[in-house]
Amino acid sequence: MQKLSLNQSLQQRLSPQQIQFIKLLQIPSAELEQRIEEELEINPALEEGMDMNERVKDEYDDDYDGESSSDHDDYSEYGEYETYEGLDVKQYLNQDDYAGYKMQGDGWGDDSRDSMPVIATNTLAESLAQQLGFLRLDIRQESIGMQLIGSIEEDGYIRRPLRSICNDLAFTQNIYTNEEEVAGLLKKVQTFEPAGIGARDLRECLLLQLERKDQADIAVETAVKIIDAYFDEFTKKHYEKIQRRLDIDDETLKNSIKVITRLNPKPGSIGSGDSAAAYLMADFIVTNNNGKLDVILNSKNAPELRVSRSFAEMLDTYDKTDKNGSTQHKSIKETVTFVKQKLDAAKWFIDAIKQRQQTLLKTMKSIVEFQHEFFLDGDESKLRPMILKDIANRIDMDISTVSRVANSKSVQADFGIYPLKYFFSEGIATDSGEDASSREVKNILKELIENEPKNSPLSDDKLEKLLNKRGYNIARRTVAKYREQLNIPVARLRKQL
């Protein structure tokens, strides 16, 4: 027998306005401009420019008494929109009928694209197709060649098996071929520019580039032998074994390794027109005025937006219409609902932009206060250990809010542009009892590795001991973690001749 029961529970849910604010908060300045343009396009009640009352305040300054004439109504403060010019909007709107914008999301999903200019050049595939046209091929061979070019990945390699390419030609173009014919055309594609294009692995890529060099050069000839016969030993930097087996002197080995290291392991990156030119736009600007640090927002973060006066005046039109007739009453009700939704959407968007500005400034000022010594002269040794919780406690906000502010944001100081994440680091205990920033330890670690003997690199154990001698209490596993974060390989792979 089924029983009915009533349970009471407390749940926390974000309102659409909060979701909108969160999404606006985490995007950088470059994307904010695109986001505003998109909102202006979909919402006719939103316009660019200063609000009428704010413009009057700027013009009359202290003489402005806060009251406006009929020509200067503050439509951004058009609160609940319940009455306007004698029109009782409530007669058209019921709480149950009004779902509108409050029940919708922000409309700005995760498919946002970076607003970056694109370089207008030929793509790699177009360049290769153009070179293929210079060969005297019949229609069948040209189709196979285009299939091979289409199989080349962004880095310039063909990793798809030739058998699979044969099957693709049979199913998609009704061309029946074999691996020998495809391999023959692949050899022709591999003669195209850039050198090394169309290789199936790194070894073949390097050999293709070495084939175009002067084979009479002893260093090039030895480099070909190293890659062809001792590629595994070369990748593991077992130079002594290679030198012993090829019976060459130190100078020849050194010159050959130099030839190999100057080759391009990713030939597809040359001449690719798909890359975008990214321009770094600082979200904050910090200036030092005789020891006083001033923090301002980038102008892109503070756009002037207002609620459209003409759109708000549309409500006045329906006060003069005949409200008799159920069909017309329904039409007016739908129109007023639409207008109210757009006016609410515009007001909420403007409020979200203003709240974003306040949160950004509040967070950045707290970071500057915490890292005051660094912002005075840019000395990295003066960076204090700082985590998200430190700033969250200072501004009385949640850690997730600080994380969204720090994400993809940057600040321009007198000595350079830095991402906000640069200032957040853990603390490392020192012999003096104070905490040192992990960034300071990383800089010292990088310095030790740069000054190490190239033919005998320092292991993580030796690096740990050197850091301990300098007063940093750090374990070997932490040294390995910091080394990996700096993209520095292990000692064996750093060895040079």
Buried (B, 14 or more C-beta within 10 A) or exposed (E): EEEEEEEEEEEEEEEBBEBBBBBBBBBBBBBBBBBBEEBBEEBBBBBEEEBBBBBBBEEEEEEEEEEEEEEBBBBBEBEEBEEBEEBEBEEBBEEEEBEBBEEEEBBBEEEEEEBEEEEEEEEBBEBBBEBBEEBEBEEBBBBBBBBBBBBBEEBBBBEBEBEEBBEBBEEEBEBEBEEEBBEEBBEBBBBBEBBBBBBBEBBBBBBBBBBEBEEEEEBBBBBBBBBEEBBEBBEEBBBEEBBEBBEBEEEBBBBBBEBBEEBBBBBBBBBBBEEEEEEEBBBBBBEBEEEEBEBEBBEBBBBBBBBBBEBBEBBEEBBEEEEEEEEEBEEBBEBBBEBBBBBBBBBBBBBBBEBBBEBBBBBBBBBBEBBEEBBBEBEEEBBBBBEBEBBBEBBEBEBEBBBBBBBBBBBBBEEEBBBBBBBBBBBBEBEEEEEBBBBBBBBBBBEBBEEBEEEEBBBBEBBBEBBEEEEBEBEBEBBBBBBEEEEBEEBEEBBBB
